[in-house]
Amino acid sequence: MNLNNNVVYNRSILIMIIISIWASMYANAQQGVQYTQYMYDGSLINPAYAGASEALSISLLHRDQWTGLEGAPQSQTLSAHTLFKNPHLGTGLMIHRESIGVHSNVTIASNFAYHLKVGKDKILSFGLKAGMLNVNSNYQSIQNSNPDPSVNDDSFSGTDFNAGFGFYYRSKYLETGYSIPSIINRSININDSITLDPINLNHLIFSQVHIPLGNNFKLSPGFLIKCFSGTSLSYDINFLTSYKEVLSAGVSYRKEESVDFLLKFNVSPQFQLAYAYDMPIGTVSNLSQASNEIMLRYIFKFSYDNVNSPQ
């Protein structure tokens, strides 16, 4: 690493630390969108990942939370990201729909990332996200002959601006990142008795290590720390192993909530099929059913000149 790159790298780390401390002090957070297979496509939790595949990547993900429970959360996500012709710049689009009981929301956001090479096969990325969130509530579906007088409207719809940012570092053996998927915290007031806070502000810290085991196997332990203001610290710890970059399997533990089993199969070098089964544990198991999550991902294996993939 030359002197100029070293100075830029040190300044980048300092800026990341300052922003992280500031965000932690002033952010009021609640739990947001939850994924079990976030490690397969980092753009789901961090806008700085946009373009990290160094090819056009398209992911489709469906999550059925607490399968069989009426009104339980369900979500669908489309994520697409790639590089510009300038190999330092990445961009992406994410469309996310989620429904919980009578409530549903749709998020449409664009991700932008700048990728800075800080060493051989080492890249530090900075990302921004901007988009819109639309919230809908259909109270008519739960009204009966004695409606609640506090609910003046049969339905509600509101749209709000959303933004986020993140940092992401990757090399051949290490991935780590920090992100706040949403930095805007606003409330939509329906009437004097009902207040909705559709923007969920989270602090996410992710890391994963890739350890070669001979020529065919690789072990990838990792974690995701989720910091929500007003709630106890939450985290996922996972251990994944892969065989010849074709088959991957592993287990993950979500604090006091579930034990998750993951399986991913690379049908071809471009097409990936992944599945996760979340088995609730502890007190949560008495209140909820298992959750299922399936992901389809296609990576177009074209490349740009002078681009070296660290993966």
Phi, psi and omega in degrees: 000125180281175186298318182297316178296323179295319178295315179298319181297314181296319178295321180297317179296319180297316179298319180299317181294316181298313180296320180299315180295316180298315181296322181293328183283325190250355183272137170255117192244152172224163182291136182248213182298137183244131176232145172266330185257035181299332184290343181278335177215096185296343180294344178295331183237352186211117181294340180292347180283344185304121181091357183294336177286348179056033175193163177294123181238129179235126180236139172239129183225133175237130179237126177248097184280131176055060184309132178093350180269123183298132178079005181292157181297139170225144181215151175227137183225133170246124179233130177222133178206156183200182174263151164286175175299328170285114188292356179273346188246132176239152178217156182201166178229137177229132174237121183232131176238135180221140177230137177220107181061236181274357183258143174214151176216153179230128178245131173236121185218151174251140176249141177226134183223146173244125185252119183249121178283122184245007180171178178296119181059029178231125185227133174250127186240146177239134184226149175231148177231139177216138181185194182233146177238125176250128181245133177230138177228122181254086182285342180299331182291344180244003178286148177225198184292342178237074184295153178287118183295342180286342178262102186276338184244147177284336181209162180216142176217134179211150180235138183221156177279146180225144179210156179203175178207168180193166175231145184211130178240137180217144173217189183295328187244356185216138169232136176206149182198163177224137180209154166238101184300335179215126179253359179261127182233098181233156178246142174252117182267120178277311174204194186293340187250349184236126177230128177250138176241086190285344182265120180257115185263117184236152168250121183240129177237121187237143174206146178209135180249138179249116184244112178294136175239087185077203184271341189248333187249154176216133177256133183228083173284150181195176179208159173226117178260130182240115183255117180238123180299133178087358178231163179288155180300135178243153180202156170243135173238127184226152177230114181242146174228144181231152181238114176053031180057023180247313183237133179229138179216154180185181180225147181224146177243124176255122190314119173054024183230309186199160166248126189246139179245129186239142178216129179227135181233125175273098181300324175211173177301340181262323191256128180238140176235125184225150181218143177226138179239117181260116180259115182295148180228167176062215181295333180297327182295338179279346186246343187223167177259176177292159178243149180234141181219129180233141181228137171242132182221135177233127180245117178283116190274040169273163182221160176262157177297142176064026176250123178247118181286133178277353185271000000 
